[in-house]
Amino acid sequence: MNRAAVYGTIGVIIIAAVTGGYLYYYYSHGVVDVYVTTGNGDPVYITVSSIMIHSSSGQWITVSNTTKTVLLGGNLSFLSSSTVPAGNYTEVRLVISSATVEISDVNFSVTVPSGVLKIPIVAGGLHVSGGSTAKLEILIGPHIINTGNGRYILSPVVTAMQIG
């Protein structure tokens, strides 16, 4: 066999291996987009420093460790997007580093007990298919408790569900 044929065969094998690896990754992973919303009348700003989702196989997957502040309002606010293994996810955790509520045009810092919101994903969980994008909506019904002396606690009722 001459050198050109050997190099050609090696080239075809390399291209096939790279293509196979790409196709395996593409079809075994999907993208999850995470959004938050609320129906609250008073503006609430939360700063999220970590987002994780729990797979039905028992694994926690980090969606983001990027800190982002969002306004909880009537519209969907985008939090993060990440590629995750295909599968079903049953819970999401948000690490809240700070929160602020605006009451009568005055901003108040709000304490979030434990600093973590543990949120069940209802309606069968979040299903991420390989090669596709799944959207997760986190609905935060903020329950603001005035503890006196200008101190507030955020004790929300929170659920999450797949949308679209």
C-alpha positions in Angstrom: 0.0 0.0 0.0 1.4 3.4 -0.9 1.7 6.4 1.5 -1.1 8.3 -0.1 -3.6 5.4 0.5 -2.4 5.0 4.1 -2.8 8.8 4.8 -6.1 8.8 3.1 -7.3 5.9 5.2 -6.1 7.5 8.4 -7.8 10.8 7.4 -11.1 9.0 6.8 -10.8 7.2 10.2 -10.1 10.5 12.0 -13.0 12.3 10.3 -15.4 9.4 11.1 -14.2 9.3 14.8 -14.6 13.1 15.2 -18.0 13.1 13.5 -19.2 10.1 15.6 -18.0 11.8 18.8 -19.8 15.0 17.9 -23.0 13.2 17.0 -22.9 11.2 20.3 -22.4 14.4 22.3 -25.1 16.3 20.3 -27.8 13.6 20.8 -26.9 12.7 24.4 -27.1 16.4 25.5 -29.6 19.1 25.3 -29.9 22.8 26.3 -31.9 24.1 29.2 -33.0 27.8 29.4 -34.0 29.0 32.8 -36.4 31.9 33.4 -38.1 33.4 36.5 -41.3 35.3 36.9 -43.9 36.3 39.6 -47.2 38.0 39.9 -46.1 40.2 42.8 -47.1 43.9 42.9 -44.0 45.2 44.6 -40.7 44.9 42.6 -38.4 42.3 44.0 -34.8 42.0 42.8 -32.9 38.8 43.5 -29.3 38.1 42.8 -28.7 34.4 41.9 -25.2 33.1 42.2 -25.8 29.4 41.3 -28.4 27.3 39.5 -28.4 23.5 39.8 -30.9 20.9 38.6 -31.4 17.4 39.9 -31.7 14.5 37.5 -34.0 11.6 38.2 -30.9 9.4 38.2 -29.8 11.2 41.4 -27.1 13.6 39.9 -26.9 17.4 40.5 -26.0 19.3 37.4 -24.7 22.9 37.6 -26.5 25.1 35.1 -24.7 28.2 36.1 -22.3 29.6 38.7 -22.5 33.1 37.2 -24.0 35.8 39.4 -26.9 37.6 37.9 -29.5 40.0 39.3 -33.0 39.9 37.9 -36.3 41.8 38.6 -39.1 39.5 39.5 -42.1 40.8 37.5 -45.0 39.8 35.4 -42.7 39.0 32.4 -40.3 36.1 32.1 -36.7 37.2 33.1 -33.9 35.1 31.6 -31.5 33.6 34.1 -29.2 31.2 32.3 -28.7 28.7 29.5 -26.5 25.6 29.6 -25.9 22.3 27.9 -26.8 19.4 30.1 -27.1 15.6 29.7 -30.4 14.5 28.2 -32.8 13.2 30.8 -35.6 14.0 33.3 -35.0 16.6 36.0 -37.1 16.9 39.1 -35.8 19.8 41.2 -34.0 23.1 40.8 -31.9 25.0 43.4 -31.2 28.7 43.3 -28.5 30.1 45.5 -29.6 33.6 46.4 -26.8 35.9 47.4 -29.0 39.0 47.9 -32.5 40.2 47.5 -34.1 43.7 47.6 -37.8 44.7 47.7 -39.1 48.1 46.7 -42.0 49.2 48.9 -43.5 52.7 48.3 -40.4 53.8 46.3 -38.0 52.7 49.1 -35.6 49.8 48.7 -35.2 47.3 51.5 -32.7 44.5 51.8 -34.5 41.1 52.2 -33.1 38.1 54.0 -33.5 34.7 52.3 -33.4 32.0 55.0 -30.6 29.5 54.2 -29.8 31.5 51.0 -31.1 28.6 48.9 -34.5 28.1 47.2 -35.2 24.4 46.7 -37.9 24.2 44.0 -39.8 21.1 42.8 -40.3 20.8 39.1 -44.0 20.0 38.7 -46.1 18.4 35.9 -43.7 15.5 35.4 -40.4 17.4 35.7 -38.2 18.9 33.0 -37.5 16.6 30.1 -34.4 17.5 28.2 -34.0 15.6 24.9 -30.7 15.2 23.0 -30.2 17.9 20.4 -33.0 20.1 21.6 -33.7 23.0 23.9 -36.0 22.7 27.0 -37.3 25.8 28.8 -37.8 25.9 32.6 -40.0 28.6 34.1 -39.5 29.3 37.8 -42.6 30.9 39.3 -41.7 32.8 42.5 -44.7 33.9 44.6 -42.7 36.2 46.9 -44.0 36.2 50.5 -42.4 39.2 52.1 -42.5 39.3 55.9 -41.8 42.5 57.8 -39.9 41.5 61.0 -39.8 45.1 62.3 -37.1 47.8 62.4 -37.0 47.9 58.5 -36.1 44.2 58.2 -37.7 41.9 55.8 -37.6 38.1 55.1 -38.3 36.6 51.7 -40.2 33.4 52.3 -41.5 32.6 48.8 -43.9 29.9 47.5 -42.0 28.6 44.5 -42.6 26.1 41.8 -41.0 25.3 38.4 -42.3 23.8 35.3 -41.3 23.1 31.7 -42.8 25.6 29.2 -43.1 25.8 25.4 
